[in-house]
Structures are given as C-alpha cells and as structure tokens.
Amino acid sequence: MRDLAPKQARFVEEYLVDLNATQAAIRAGYSQRTANEQGARLLANVSVRSLISEAKSRLSERTGRTVAAVMADIGRVRDDAMREVEDPQTGERSMLSHKDALKALELEGKHLGAFQDRLDISNRDGTMRPTLIKIVAQR
C-alpha cells in the first residue's frame, strides 16, 4: 500500500474486517495499552483514510450493494415492521418484528460506509472536549 509503513498498511487491512480501530491496531501489532489512541491517530491520517475509503468503494462494487440500496432496504423493513398483522389462530393483532433483519442491514450499511460516527477533538472554542458528529449517509 502506497506510502504507508507496514504496520499502517496492516491496520487498514484489519480495520476493514470489523471497522473497530482499537482492535485493528492491536491486530496490526500496536501495543494493546495504546491501541485506542493509535487507532484514532491512524484514522486521522489522510493516507490511511484514503485507502480505507478506496477499499470500501471496491467492496461496494464487488458486492453490487450501495449505500442507497441499503437505505432503501432499511426503509422497506421499517415499514413492514410497523404494519400490524393478525394471528389467524388467535385473532390477536400485533406488530411484526424484524430485529435480526434490521441488525444485518445495519451492519452491512456500516461496512459500506452508510453510517459513520466520528470523534472530533478540534472544537471551535479551542477546548479538547470531544464532540460526537453523526454522519447519516454518504453518497
């Protein structure tokens, strides 16, 4: 991988397994004690981020799935799950539950980059107080 140290390149490969920066840093050979900080530092590296983005794009092309398709599926499952159904034997009405299907779609969406939580430590007020920024969808 271009212009990356071997550990950094390994981090990119490991990060794509489960999108867990701390665990990826450990598997790439960084100290378990500092893996959390190393993972955050590596994700802030422009070259590392670029390679992760390219790999996610290749994954999307290979699987034929896009963020838009995953979001459409989530919407359909949500609509189905909110529909009331009647049990033919008891006559009871209840809502459907697609918990497992939604979880699978959520994981697929995360892997394709549909949802990204990012920790921004450079606040406008000059403090180092972390601010969670949620990016809902990327196109």
Secondary structure as GFF3:
##gff-version 3
##sequence-region A 1 139
A	DSSP	alpha_helix	6	18	.	.	.	ID=ss1
A	DSSP	alpha_helix	21	27	.	.	.	ID=ss2
A	DSSP	alpha_helix	35	44	.	.	.	ID=ss3
A	DSSP	alpha_helix	46	63	.	.	.	ID=ss4
A	DSSP	alpha_helix	67	81	.	.	.	ID=ss5
A	DSSP	beta_strand	84	86	.	.	.	ID=ss6
A	DSSP	beta_strand	93	95	.	.	.	ID=ss7
A	DSSP	alpha_helix	99	112	.	.	.	ID=ss8
A	DSSP	beta_strand	116	120	.	.	.	ID=ss9
A	DSSP	beta_strand	131	135	.	.	.	ID=ss10
###
